[in-house]
Amino acid sequence: MKVSFISVTAMFSIGLFFPFIAFSASVFEGNQKGSLRENVNLFGGYVEDIAIDSEGTVYVALNSPNGIFTSSNEGATWNPPQEGADLGSIIALETSDEPGVAYVIGGIHLFQTKDSGATWNEIAGSSGEMKDSDFSQTMLYNNGILYVPVRDGTIDMSTNEGETFMNATLDDSVTSVTAMA
């Protein structure tokens, strides 16, 4: 008798709540007081950063493994990183003044694209060795200079699009840089 009581209760519950589930509005799509929401199908994390380069390529960094997506058509379609990429969880994004060039920090490593996100390559900081990378969770590109804080409180800077870096100490008492503007 318990089995049939549970079955009847379950069917009643499903019948009672199904119309609400079936006809509920999506939180990703729809209109609300003049605002339009539309799901852009970026899966795997939440948006950490957005940037647009001089050619109009939109870069979206998701706080997830390989979470960098690009769009060359204002977000109608999105392109992930190249197959086999291992960029770590993307936590910072900057675009260059140079067309198609952008930078991301994935985990503690710095990556660069020179082809609007079709491929990403790791670049070394001032240590010259990628195995010694230990970048913080922010960076800044301004007036042709890329500034990338290192987790020891110093800042790596490049004036030639990541080809070489020099390291600067702000003050001996500074042990971390968590934001730049």
N, C-alpha and C positions, 0 to 999 in steps of 0.2 A: 504494500500500500504506500510506503514512503516513496518508492520510485515513481509511481504515477503522480503523487502529490508534487514531487520535485519537477517532474516533466511538465505538469500543468502550470506550475508557478513559473518555470523558465519560459515556456511558450507565451504565457500572459505577459511577462516582462518584456520579451522581445517584441511582441505585438504592440505593447504600449509605447515603447521607446523608439521603435523603428521609424515611424514617420518623422520624428525629430532628428534622428541621425541622417536619414535619407535626404531631407530637405534643408539641412543646416547650411548656412553660407560658409564658404571657404575663407579662412583668415588671410589667404594669399591672393585672392582674386575678388573683385567686386567693387561696387561704389559705396561710399559712405560720406555724406555731407559734402559732395563736390570733389572728393579725393578718389582717385582711381588706384586700386591695388592690383598688381598683376605679378604672378609668379614668373621669375625669369629662369627657373630651372637650374639654379646653382646649388648643388647638393654637397653635403659633407661638412658643413660648419656654418659659422655665422660671419657676416662681413666684418672684417677687421679694418680695411682701408680701401679707398677708391681713388683712382687717379686717371687723368686723360692726358695723352701726349700731344705733341704739336700736330700730328697727323690725324687726330681724332680717335685713335685707338683707346678704348676704355679698358682699364685694368682693374680687376676686383680681387682683393686678397681675402681669402677665407682662413680663419684660424683652424686649419685642418691640414693633414699631410697632402702635399702637392696642391694646396688650395689657392692656386693662382689661375684666373681665367681672364681671357681677353675677348673683346668684341670689336669688330671693325664696322659694324652696322648698327650702332647706337643701342646695343643690347638685344637685338632681335635674335641673334644666335651667339653662343659662347664657345670658346675653344679652350680646352685644358692644356696643360704642359705636354711636351712631347712624350710619346710612349717610352716607358722605362725610366722616366725621370724619378729622382729621389731627392726632393727639395726639402723634406721635413715639413713641419707645421709653419705655415707662412704667418709672420707676425708684424711685418713692416713692408711698405711699398713706397717707392719714389720713382718719378719719371724724370728723364734728362731733358735738356734743351735740344739734344740731338734727336731727330726723327727716329722712331722705332726703338729707342734705347730706354730701358727701365731696369730697376733694381728691386730685389726682394731679399729680406732676411728670412730664411727658413731654419728654424731651430736656432743654432748659433752660427750658421754659415751665410755668406753673402753670395747671391746669384745675380747674373746680368743677362738681359736679352738685348740683342742688336737687331732683331727681326720682328719686332712687335709681338713678342711672346710665342713665336713658333718654336723656338728653342731657348733653353736656359742653361747657362754654364756657370759653374762656381768660380769665383775669383778670390784670390788671396788678399789679405790686408797688408799692413805694413810689415808683418813678420815675414812675408814672402812665401809662407807655407800654408796651404789650405788645412793641413792637419792641426795647425795651431789656431785656427779660427775660434773666436770666442766673442762674437758680437752681441750687443745688447738688443733690446726690443724696439728700437726706434732708429730713424735716420732722417737726414734732411739733404735735399739737393737744392742749391740756390746759387744763382749767378755763376754757373759752370763749375761749382765745387760740390762734391759729394762728401758729406760728413756722416761717419758711421761710428757711434760710440762702441767702445770695447768694454767688456764686463769688469775691467780693472779700474775704470774711471777715466781712462784716456779716450781720445778721439782720433780715429783714422780719417785722413782727408785725402781726396784725390782731385786733382785739377785736370786730369786727362782721361776721363770716363772709365776709371777703374784700372787703367794700365799699371799705374804705380800709386802707392799710398805713402804718406808720411804720418807719423804719430805725434800728437801733441798732448802734453799734460796740462790740465787746467790749473790745478793746485794739488799739492801733495795730500791735502785733506779730503779731496774728492775721491770717493770710492765707487760711485756709479752715476751714470747719466740715464735718466729714464724718459726724458722728453726733450725735444728740440723745436725751436720755432724761428 
